[in-house]
Amino acid sequence: MAKFGISFSIYFFLIITWISCEDKSTAEIRTADVIIYGGTSAGVIAAVQVKKSGKSVILISPSTHLGGMTSGGLGFTDTGNKEVIGGLAREFYQRIYQFYDRSENWRWQKKEEYGNKGQGTPAIDGDKRTMWIFEPHAAERVFEDFIKENDIEVIRDEWLDRNKEVEINNGKIISITCLSGMKYQAGMFIDATYEGDLMAAAGIPYHVGREANATYGETWNGIQVGVLHHGHHFKSDISPYWIPGDSTSGVLPRISTDDPGMKGEADHRIQAYCFRMCLSNHPDNRVPFVKPGDYDRSQYELLSRVYASGWDETFQKFDPIPNRKTDTNNHGPFSTDNIGMNYDYPDADYERRREIIAEHESYQKGLMYFLANDTTVPVQIREEINQWGLAKDEFVDTDHWPHQIYVREARRMLGQYTMTEHEILGDRQVPKPVGMGSYTMDSHNAQRYIKPDGFVQNEGDIGVHSPTPYQIDYGALVPKQRTISNLLVPVCLSSSHIAYGSIRMEPVFMILGQSAALAGILALDSDVPVQAVNYEDLRARMLEAGQVLAD
């Protein structure tokens, strides 16, 4: 983010300068039974479970905010079948219910005006005292309450030093070092980041991009040229050239001239990222969309042509959350998803990631200004857009812009068991379930290209429904044998690209974070590698903790 980027650059420079002058023999060392790297929803829930189990834990969070996307704008929860959400994940949504059961938390809207609506995702389940749709600050409050009530030590704004080797002895991580110079030692480690940075630094094999369908015998993996699911594709023939129909006139911005590849083949591309903006249409709680300093109108010329073709679905993913706000998601052929601009993010260093995040922020802020002001946007769209703005009471320390970019996928571990579409679609059962998912295999677009007929199209948007809830295997959370024996990975778990499109939901991450913590504790108690944990013992502990392992 632009403001964050400047402060981070200064911080990064000072830290690097300080580390280069430090006498490494005097570096401070912190210890705990379990070290969790990543302040995501999975990281917080894992930390709570460790503490409830009587072990010491340190939660290291690169962000100053806890909760990742759950508190970062994704308040219109993608749940699937809610009955398979148990344990601390369900408690999170019960606490959200309790938050909104208090009248003082309905500042901009009466509770009865919000009701129990939400495009197939009911907001409030009064019988079970759960609420599935919420404002960002409400989610962050719940996570902070979890931390405070369980007296969990959290180190914020602490970044793994990816240039230093993770200290490993006989296949066990002994310690990790952060940019502050601090070392953290533990008997067990959990990587709860969206990027899988600790996993990668520990030398665990992983994959980035889409596997070929042939790799796991799948249908929906790999390049999907010609497959048009959802509505996020060009429904009309639109020219990608500055002079329509004239390929010599140059290509419009944000369209690739590369060969898109063959259907079913592997490639390096990943799902598009965006920010899930929290918007408000309350006159006293909205910040109007302003023109970014680096605004370039040409970046949105393709959207002008989309509107000229008659497209009119601008507001279909302004999903309502309490207090006259939205969780605003991508919708249509040209929207908040910044297609093709994130390929190097998973393996990029911090500086390059900061640049990618800043470019995404610039693109999306420019998009909103364009929608509100450009005369090629239909007047009725402009009038409605100008009733909205960034919610003034959200993300107050980042100029009301989300503090977390939506990393829909990054690295994925090559673990002991790989989840594929076969498990998601119910064609194959797993031997050691540690939680369940149920959401559609939902992959956003990965590229925007020029078809042989000379028109533009998007590729990679796949939506394939899972017929029933499915189980996630324990082996997907652990490295292969003879690699690292004391690391669990509940977010960048072992999964094919298309299977991850379903697994990557925030409730599932919380579920897997809790199960990973229980497994790590059992491994410590039994003095065995995570790969050798007795599953029946783990199963008993998971069920005791309220996890749902079968529907």
C-alpha positions in Angstrom: 0.0 0.0 0.0 1.3 3.4 -0.9 1.4 4.9 2.6 2.4 1.6 4.2 5.0 1.1 1.5 6.9 4.4 2.4 6.9 3.6 6.1 7.8 0.0 5.4 10.8 1.0 3.2 12.1 3.3 5.9 11.6 0.6 8.5 13.2 -2.1 6.3 16.2 0.1 5.7 16.7 0.9 9.4 16.3 -2.8 10.4 18.8 -4.0 7.8 21.3 -1.2 8.8 20.9 -2.2 12.5 21.3 -5.9 11.8 24.5 -5.3 9.7 26.0 -3.5 12.7 24.9 -5.9 15.3 27.1 -8.3 17.1 25.3 -11.5 16.3 26.7 -13.2 19.4 24.4 -10.9 21.5 21.2 -11.5 19.5 18.3 -12.1 21.9 16.6 -15.5 22.0 12.9 -16.1 22.8 11.6 -19.6 23.5 8.2 -21.3 23.7 6.8 -24.8 23.2 5.2 -23.6 20.0 6.1 -20.8 17.6 3.4 -19.7 15.1 4.5 -17.5 12.3 1.6 -15.6 10.7 -1.2 -13.6 12.4 -3.9 -14.8 10.0 -7.2 -16.3 11.3 -5.5 -19.7 11.3 -2.5 -18.4 13.3 -4.7 -16.8 16.0 -6.9 -19.9 16.3 -3.8 -22.1 16.5 -2.3 -20.0 19.2 -5.6 -20.1 21.2 -5.6 -23.9 21.0 -2.0 -24.2 22.1 -2.6 -22.1 25.1 -5.8 -23.9 26.0 -3.8 -27.1 25.9 -1.4 -25.9 28.5 1.6 -25.2 26.3 3.5 -21.9 25.9 3.2 -20.1 22.5 4.5 -17.1 20.8 2.5 -15.7 17.8 4.7 -13.8 15.4 2.7 -11.5 13.1 4.3 -9.6 10.3 1.2 -7.4 10.3 0.2 -5.2 13.2 -3.4 -6.4 12.7 -4.6 -9.9 13.5 -7.0 -12.0 11.5 -5.7 -11.7 7.9 -8.5 -11.5 5.4 -11.2 -12.3 8.0 -10.5 -8.9 9.6 -9.1 -7.4 6.4 -12.4 -6.9 4.5 -13.7 -10.4 3.8 -16.8 -10.1 6.0 -19.3 -11.8 3.7 -18.1 -15.2 4.7 -17.8 -18.0 2.1 -19.1 -20.8 4.3 -20.6 -23.6 2.2 -22.3 -26.0 4.6 -22.1 -24.3 8.0 -22.7 -27.6 9.8 -19.2 -28.7 9.2 -17.7 -25.6 10.9 -16.9 -26.6 14.5 -14.5 -26.0 17.3 -12.9 -22.6 17.7 -14.0 -21.5 14.2 -17.6 -21.9 15.2 -16.9 -20.0 18.5 -15.5 -17.2 16.4 -18.8 -16.8 14.6 -20.7 -17.2 17.9 -18.7 -14.3 19.3 -19.6 -12.3 16.2 -23.3 -13.0 17.0 -22.7 -11.8 20.5 -21.1 -8.6 19.2 -24.1 -7.8 17.1 -26.5 -8.8 19.8 -25.5 -5.5 21.5 -27.5 -2.5 20.3 -24.5 -0.1 20.6 -22.8 -2.0 17.7 -25.5 -0.9 15.3 -24.4 2.6 14.9 -25.3 3.3 11.3 -28.3 1.0 10.8 -31.0 -0.7 12.9 -30.5 -4.4 13.4 -33.9 -5.2 12.0 -33.1 -3.2 8.9 -30.2 -5.5 8.1 -32.2 -8.7 8.7 -31.3 -12.2 7.6 -30.5 -11.7 4.0 -27.4 -12.1 1.9 -27.5 -13.8 -1.5 -27.5 -17.3 -0.2 -25.3 -16.6 2.9 -27.8 -16.0 5.8 -26.2 -13.4 8.0 -27.7 -14.4 11.4 -28.6 -17.9 12.7 -30.5 -17.0 15.9 -31.2 -20.6 16.8 -27.5 -21.5 16.9 -26.4 -18.1 17.9 -24.0 -17.7 15.1 -23.5 -14.8 12.7 -21.6 -15.2 9.4 -21.4 -11.7 8.0 -19.6 -8.9 9.8 -17.6 -5.6 9.6 -13.8 -5.8 9.6 -13.4 -4.1 13.0 -15.9 -6.6 14.6 -13.7 -9.5 13.4 -10.6 -7.9 14.7 -12.2 -7.2 18.0 -13.0 -10.9 18.4 -9.5 -12.0 17.5 -8.0 -9.5 20.0 -10.4 -10.8 22.6 -9.2 -14.3 22.0 -5.6 -13.1 22.5 -6.3 -11.1 25.6 -8.4 -13.8 27.3 -5.8 -16.5 26.8 -2.9 -14.2 27.6 -1.1 -15.1 24.4 2.2 -13.4 23.6 2.0 -11.7 20.2 5.0 -10.1 18.5 3.7 -7.7 15.8 5.4 -6.1 12.9 8.0 -9.0 13.1 9.2 -10.4 9.8 11.0 -13.6 9.2 14.5 -13.0 7.8 14.3 -15.0 4.7 18.0 -14.3 3.9 19.1 -16.2 6.9 19.0 -20.0 7.0 16.5 -21.5 9.4 18.5 -23.4 12.0 17.8 -27.1 11.5 19.4 -30.1 13.3 18.5 -33.7 12.4 15.5 -32.7 10.5 14.1 -30.4 13.2 13.8 -26.7 13.1 15.7 -25.4 16.1 15.2 -21.6 15.6 14.2 -18.9 13.2 15.6 -15.4 13.0 13.6 -12.3 12.2 14.6 -9.0 10.7 14.7 -7.5 14.1 17.6 -9.8 14.9 15.5 -11.7 17.4 15.8 -15.5 17.4 12.8 -17.7 18.3 13.3 -21.3 19.5 10.6 -23.9 19.9 10.0 -27.6 19.9 7.2 -27.1 17.3 6.5 -24.6 14.6 3.4 -23.7 12.6 3.5 -21.7 9.4 0.1 -19.8 9.3 1.0 -17.3 6.6 -0.7 -16.9 3.3 2.6 -17.0 1.5 4.3 -20.1 3.2 7.4 -18.1 4.0 8.6 -20.3 6.9 7.8 -23.5 5.0 9.9 -22.3 2.1 12.7 -21.0 4.3 12.9 -24.4 6.0 13.5 -26.0 2.6 10.2 -27.8 2.3 9.3 -28.5 -1.4 6.3 -26.6 -2.7 4.5 -25.6 -5.9 3.5 -22.3 -7.4 1.1 -22.1 -10.3 -1.3 -24.6 -11.9 -0.5 -28.2 -12.3 -1.3 -30.0 -15.5 -4.5 -32.1 -15.4 -2.4 -35.1 -16.0 -0.4 -34.6 -12.8 -3.2 -35.8 -10.5 -5.7 -37.1 -13.1 -7.9 -34.0 -12.7 -10.3 -32.2 -15.1 -10.4 -28.6 -13.7 -6.7 -27.9 -13.1 -4.2 -26.3 -15.5 -5.0 -23.8 -18.2 -8.7 -23.6 -18.9 -8.9 -21.7 -22.2 -12.5 -21.7 -23.5 -14.1 -22.5 -20.2 -16.4 -19.7 -19.1 -17.9 -20.2 -15.6 -19.5 -17.5 -13.4 -19.8 -14.2 -15.1 -16.3 -12.9 -15.0 -15.6 -13.1 -18.7 -16.1 -10.9 -21.8 -19.6 -11.7 -23.0 -19.3 -9.5 -26.1 -16.6 -9.3 -28.8 -14.3 -6.5 -27.6 -11.2 -5.5 -29.4 -7.9 -5.4 -27.4 -6.3 -2.9 -29.7 -6.1 0.9 -29.4 -7.7 1.2 -32.8 -10.4 -1.5 -32.7 -9.6 -4.2 -35.1 -6.1 -2.8 -35.9 -3.5 -5.1 -34.4 -0.7 -2.7 -35.5 -2.1 0.1 -33.3 -0.9 -1.5 -30.1 -2.6 -3.4 -27.3 -4.6 -1.8 -24.5 -3.1 -2.0 -20.9 -3.7 -5.1 -18.8 -4.0 -7.5 -21.7 -1.3 -10.1 -22.2 0.1 -10.7 -25.7 1.5 -14.1 -24.6 0.2 -17.4 -25.9 -2.4 -18.5 -23.3 -1.3 -22.1 -23.6 -3.3 -25.3 -24.2 -6.2 -26.4 -22.1 -5.2 -28.7 -19.3 -1.5 -27.8 -19.4 0.5 -26.6 -16.4 1.7 -23.0 -16.1 3.1 -20.5 -13.6 0.0 -18.4 -13.3 -2.0 -18.0 -10.1 -5.5 -16.6 -9.2 -5.8 -12.8 -9.3 -5.5 -10.8 -6.1 -7.6 -7.8 -5.0 -8.5 -5.8 -1.9 -11.9 -6.5 -0.4 -12.9 -2.9 0.2 -15.3 -2.0 2.9 -17.6 0.7 1.5 -20.3 2.7 3.1 -23.3 4.6 1.7 -24.1 6.5 4.9 -23.4 10.2 4.3 -21.8 10.6 7.7 -19.5 7.5 7.4 -18.1 7.5 3.9 -14.9 8.9 2.4 -15.4 9.8 -1.3 -13.3 8.2 -4.0 -10.5 10.6 -4.8 -8.1 10.7 -7.8 -4.9 8.9 -7.0 -1.7 10.8 -7.6 -0.5 8.4 -10.2 -3.9 8.0 -11.9 -3.7 6.9 -15.5 -7.0 6.9 -17.3 -5.7 4.6 -20.1 -5.5 1.7 -17.6 -9.3 1.6 -17.7 -10.0 2.0 -21.4 -10.9 -1.7 -21.7 -13.6 -1.1 -19.1 -15.0 1.8 -21.2 -15.5 -0.7 -24.0 -17.2 -3.2 -21.6 -19.7 -0.5 -20.7 -20.1 0.4 -24.3 -21.1 -3.2 -25.1 -24.1 -2.9 -22.7 -22.7 -4.6 -19.6 -24.5 -3.4 -16.5 -23.5 -5.7 -13.5 -21.4 -3.2 -11.6 -23.0 -3.6 -8.2 -23.7 -7.3 -8.1 -20.8 -8.0 -5.6 -21.4 -5.0 -3.3 -22.3 -7.6 -0.7 -24.1 -6.1 2.3 -22.6 -6.3 5.8 -24.0 -4.6 8.9 -24.2 -0.9 9.3 -24.8 0.1 5.7 -21.5 -1.2 4.5 -20.2 -3.7 2.0 -17.7 -6.4 1.5 -17.0 -5.4 -2.1 -15.6 -8.3 -4.3 -14.6 -8.7 -7.9 -17.4 -9.1 -10.5 -17.4 -9.1 -14.2 -14.8 -9.1 -17.0 -12.9 -6.0 -15.7 -13.2 -5.3 -12.0 -11.2 -5.3 -8.8 -9.3 -8.4 -9.6 -5.9 -7.2 -10.9 -5.5 -10.1 -13.4 -1.9 -11.1 -14.3 -0.1 -8.7 -12.0 0.8 -11.1 -9.2 2.7 -14.0 -10.7 6.0 -13.3 -8.9 4.4 -12.4 -5.6 4.7 -15.9 -3.9 8.5 -16.1 -4.2 9.2 -12.4 -4.2 11.3 -10.7 -1.6 9.6 -8.2 0.8 10.6 -5.2 -1.3 9.1 -6.7 -4.5 5.9 -7.8 -2.6 5.5 -4.2 -1.3 5.7 -3.0 -4.9 3.1 -5.5 -6.1 0.8 -4.6 -3.2 1.2 -0.9 -4.0 0.5 -1.5 -7.7 -2.7 -3.4 -6.7 -3.8 -0.5 -4.4 -3.1 2.1 -7.1 -5.0 0.1 -9.7 -8.1 -0.4 -7.5 -8.2 3.1 -6.2 -7.9 4.3 -9.8 -10.7 2.0 -10.8 -13.1 3.5 -8.2 -12.2 7.0 -9.3 -12.8 6.0 -12.9 -16.2 4.6 -12.1 -17.2 7.7 -10.2 -16.0 10.3 -12.7 -15.2 9.1 -16.2 -17.8 10.2 -18.7 -17.7 6.9 -20.6 -19.2 5.2 -17.6 -23.0 5.3 -17.9 -24.4 8.2 -15.9 -26.6 6.0 -13.7 -23.5 4.0 -12.7 -21.6 7.1 -11.8 -24.5 8.5 -9.8 -24.8 5.3 -7.7 -21.1 4.9 -7.3 -20.9 8.4 -5.9 -23.3 7.4 -3.1 -20.6 5.1 -1.9 -17.1 5.7 -0.4 -14.6 4.0 1.9 -16.1 3.4 5.3 -14.7 6.1 7.6 -14.7 4.0 10.7 -12.9 1.0 9.2 -9.1 0.6 8.7 -8.6 3.9 10.4 -4.8 3.6 10.5 -4.4 2.8 6.8 -6.5 5.7 5.4 -9.6 3.4 5.4 -8.0 1.0 2.9 -7.8 -2.7 3.8 -4.5 -3.7 5.6 -4.5 -7.1 3.9 -4.3 -7.8 0.2 -6.3 -10.9 -0.8 -3.7 -13.5 -1.4 -6.0 -16.1 -3.0 -3.1 -18.5 -3.4 0.6 -18.4 -3.3 2.9 -21.4 -2.5 1.4 -24.8 -1.8 3.4 -27.4 0.1 4.2 -30.7 -1.5 3.3 -32.7 1.6 2.6 -36.2 2.8 -0.9 -36.2 1.2 -2.1 -33.9 -1.6 -5.7 -32.8 -1.8 -7.1 -32.8 -5.3 -10.4 -32.4 -7.0 -11.0 -36.1 -6.4 -11.4 -35.5 -2.7 -13.4 -32.3 -3.1 -15.9 -33.9 -5.5 -16.3 -37.0 -3.3 -14.6 -39.5 -5.5 -12.0 -40.4 -3.0 -12.1 -40.6 0.8 -9.1 -39.5 3.0 -7.6 -41.8 5.6 -7.0 -39.2 8.4 -9.5 -36.3 8.4 -8.6 -33.2 10.4 -11.5 -31.0 9.3 -14.0 -30.4 6.5 -14.7 -28.1 3.7 -17.7 -27.7 1.5 -17.3 -24.6 -0.7 -17.3 -24.7 -4.5 -13.9 -25.1 -6.2 -13.6 -21.4 -6.9 -10.6 -20.2 -8.9 -10.5 -16.6 -10.1 -9.1 -15.6 -13.4 -5.4 -16.0 -14.0 -4.8 -14.3 -17.3 -6.4 -11.9 -19.9 -5.3 -12.8 -23.4 -6.1 -12.2 -27.1 -8.1 -15.0 -28.8 -7.3 -16.2 -32.3 -10.3 -14.3 -33.6 -8.7 -11.1 -32.4 -10.9 -10.3 -29.4 -10.0 -10.2 -25.7 -10.9 -12.8 -23.1 -10.2 -13.8 -19.5 -9.1 -17.3 -18.5 -8.9 -19.3 -15.2 -12.3 -18.5 -13.7 -13.6 -21.9 -12.6 -16.5 -22.8 -10.4 -17.3 -26.4 -9.8 -19.7 -27.3 -7.0 -18.8 -29.9 -4.4 -21.8 -32.2 -4.1 -21.3 -32.9 -0.3 -18.9 -31.7 2.4 -15.5 -33.3 2.1 -12.7 -34.2 4.5 -9.2 -32.8 4.5 -6.4 -35.2 5.3 -3.9 -34.7 8.1 -1.1 -35.5 5.6 -1.9 -32.3 3.7 -0.7 -30.3 6.8 2.7 -32.0 7.2 5.9 -32.2 5.1 6.9 -35.5 3.6 9.0 -38.0 5.5 12.7 -37.2 5.8 12.3 -33.5 5.5 11.2 -31.5 8.5 9.7 -33.2 11.5 8.3 -30.4 13.6 6.5 -28.0 11.2 2.8 -27.9 10.3 1.3 -25.9 7.5 -2.5 -25.3 7.8 -2.8 -22.5 5.2 -0.3 -23.2 2.4 -1.1 -26.9 2.7 -0.5 -29.6 0.2 -3.2 -29.3 -2.5 -3.6 -29.0 -6.2 -4.4 -25.6 -7.6 -8.1 -26.3 -8.3 -8.7 -28.1 -4.9 -7.2 -25.2 -3.2 -9.9 -23.1 -4.8 -12.3 -24.7 -2.4 -10.1 -25.2 0.7 -8.8 -21.6 0.7 -11.9 -20.3 2.7 -11.3 -18.5 6.0 -13.5 -20.8 8.1 -11.5 -23.8 6.8 -8.2 -22.1 7.6 -9.4 -21.6 11.2 -10.4 -25.3 11.4 -7.1 -26.4 10.1 -5.2 -24.0 12.4 -6.8 -25.6 15.4 -6.2 -29.2 14.2 -2.6 -28.3 13.4 -2.1 -27.0 16.9 -3.6 -30.1 18.4 -1.3 -32.3 16.3 1.7 -30.3 17.2 1.0 -30.6 20.9 0.4 -34.4 20.5 3.8 -34.7 18.7 5.5 -32.8 21.5 3.8 -34.9 24.2 4.6 -38.1 22.4 8.1 -37.0 21.4 7.5 -38.1 17.8 7.7 -36.3 14.4 4.5 -34.7 13.2 4.5 -37.4 10.4 4.3 -40.1 13.1 1.5 -38.7 15.3 -1.0 -41.4 16.3 -4.1 -40.5 14.4 -6.6 -42.1 16.7 -5.2 -40.1 19.6 -5.3 -36.9 17.5 -8.9 -37.7 16.4 -10.0 -38.0 20.0 -8.4 -34.7 20.9 -10.0 -33.0 17.8 -13.5 -34.3 18.7 -13.1 -33.2 22.3 -12.3 -29.7 21.0 -15.5 -29.7 19.0 -14.1 -30.3 15.5 -16.4 -31.8 12.9 -14.7 -34.6 11.0 -17.6 -36.2 9.2 -21.0 -35.0 8.0 
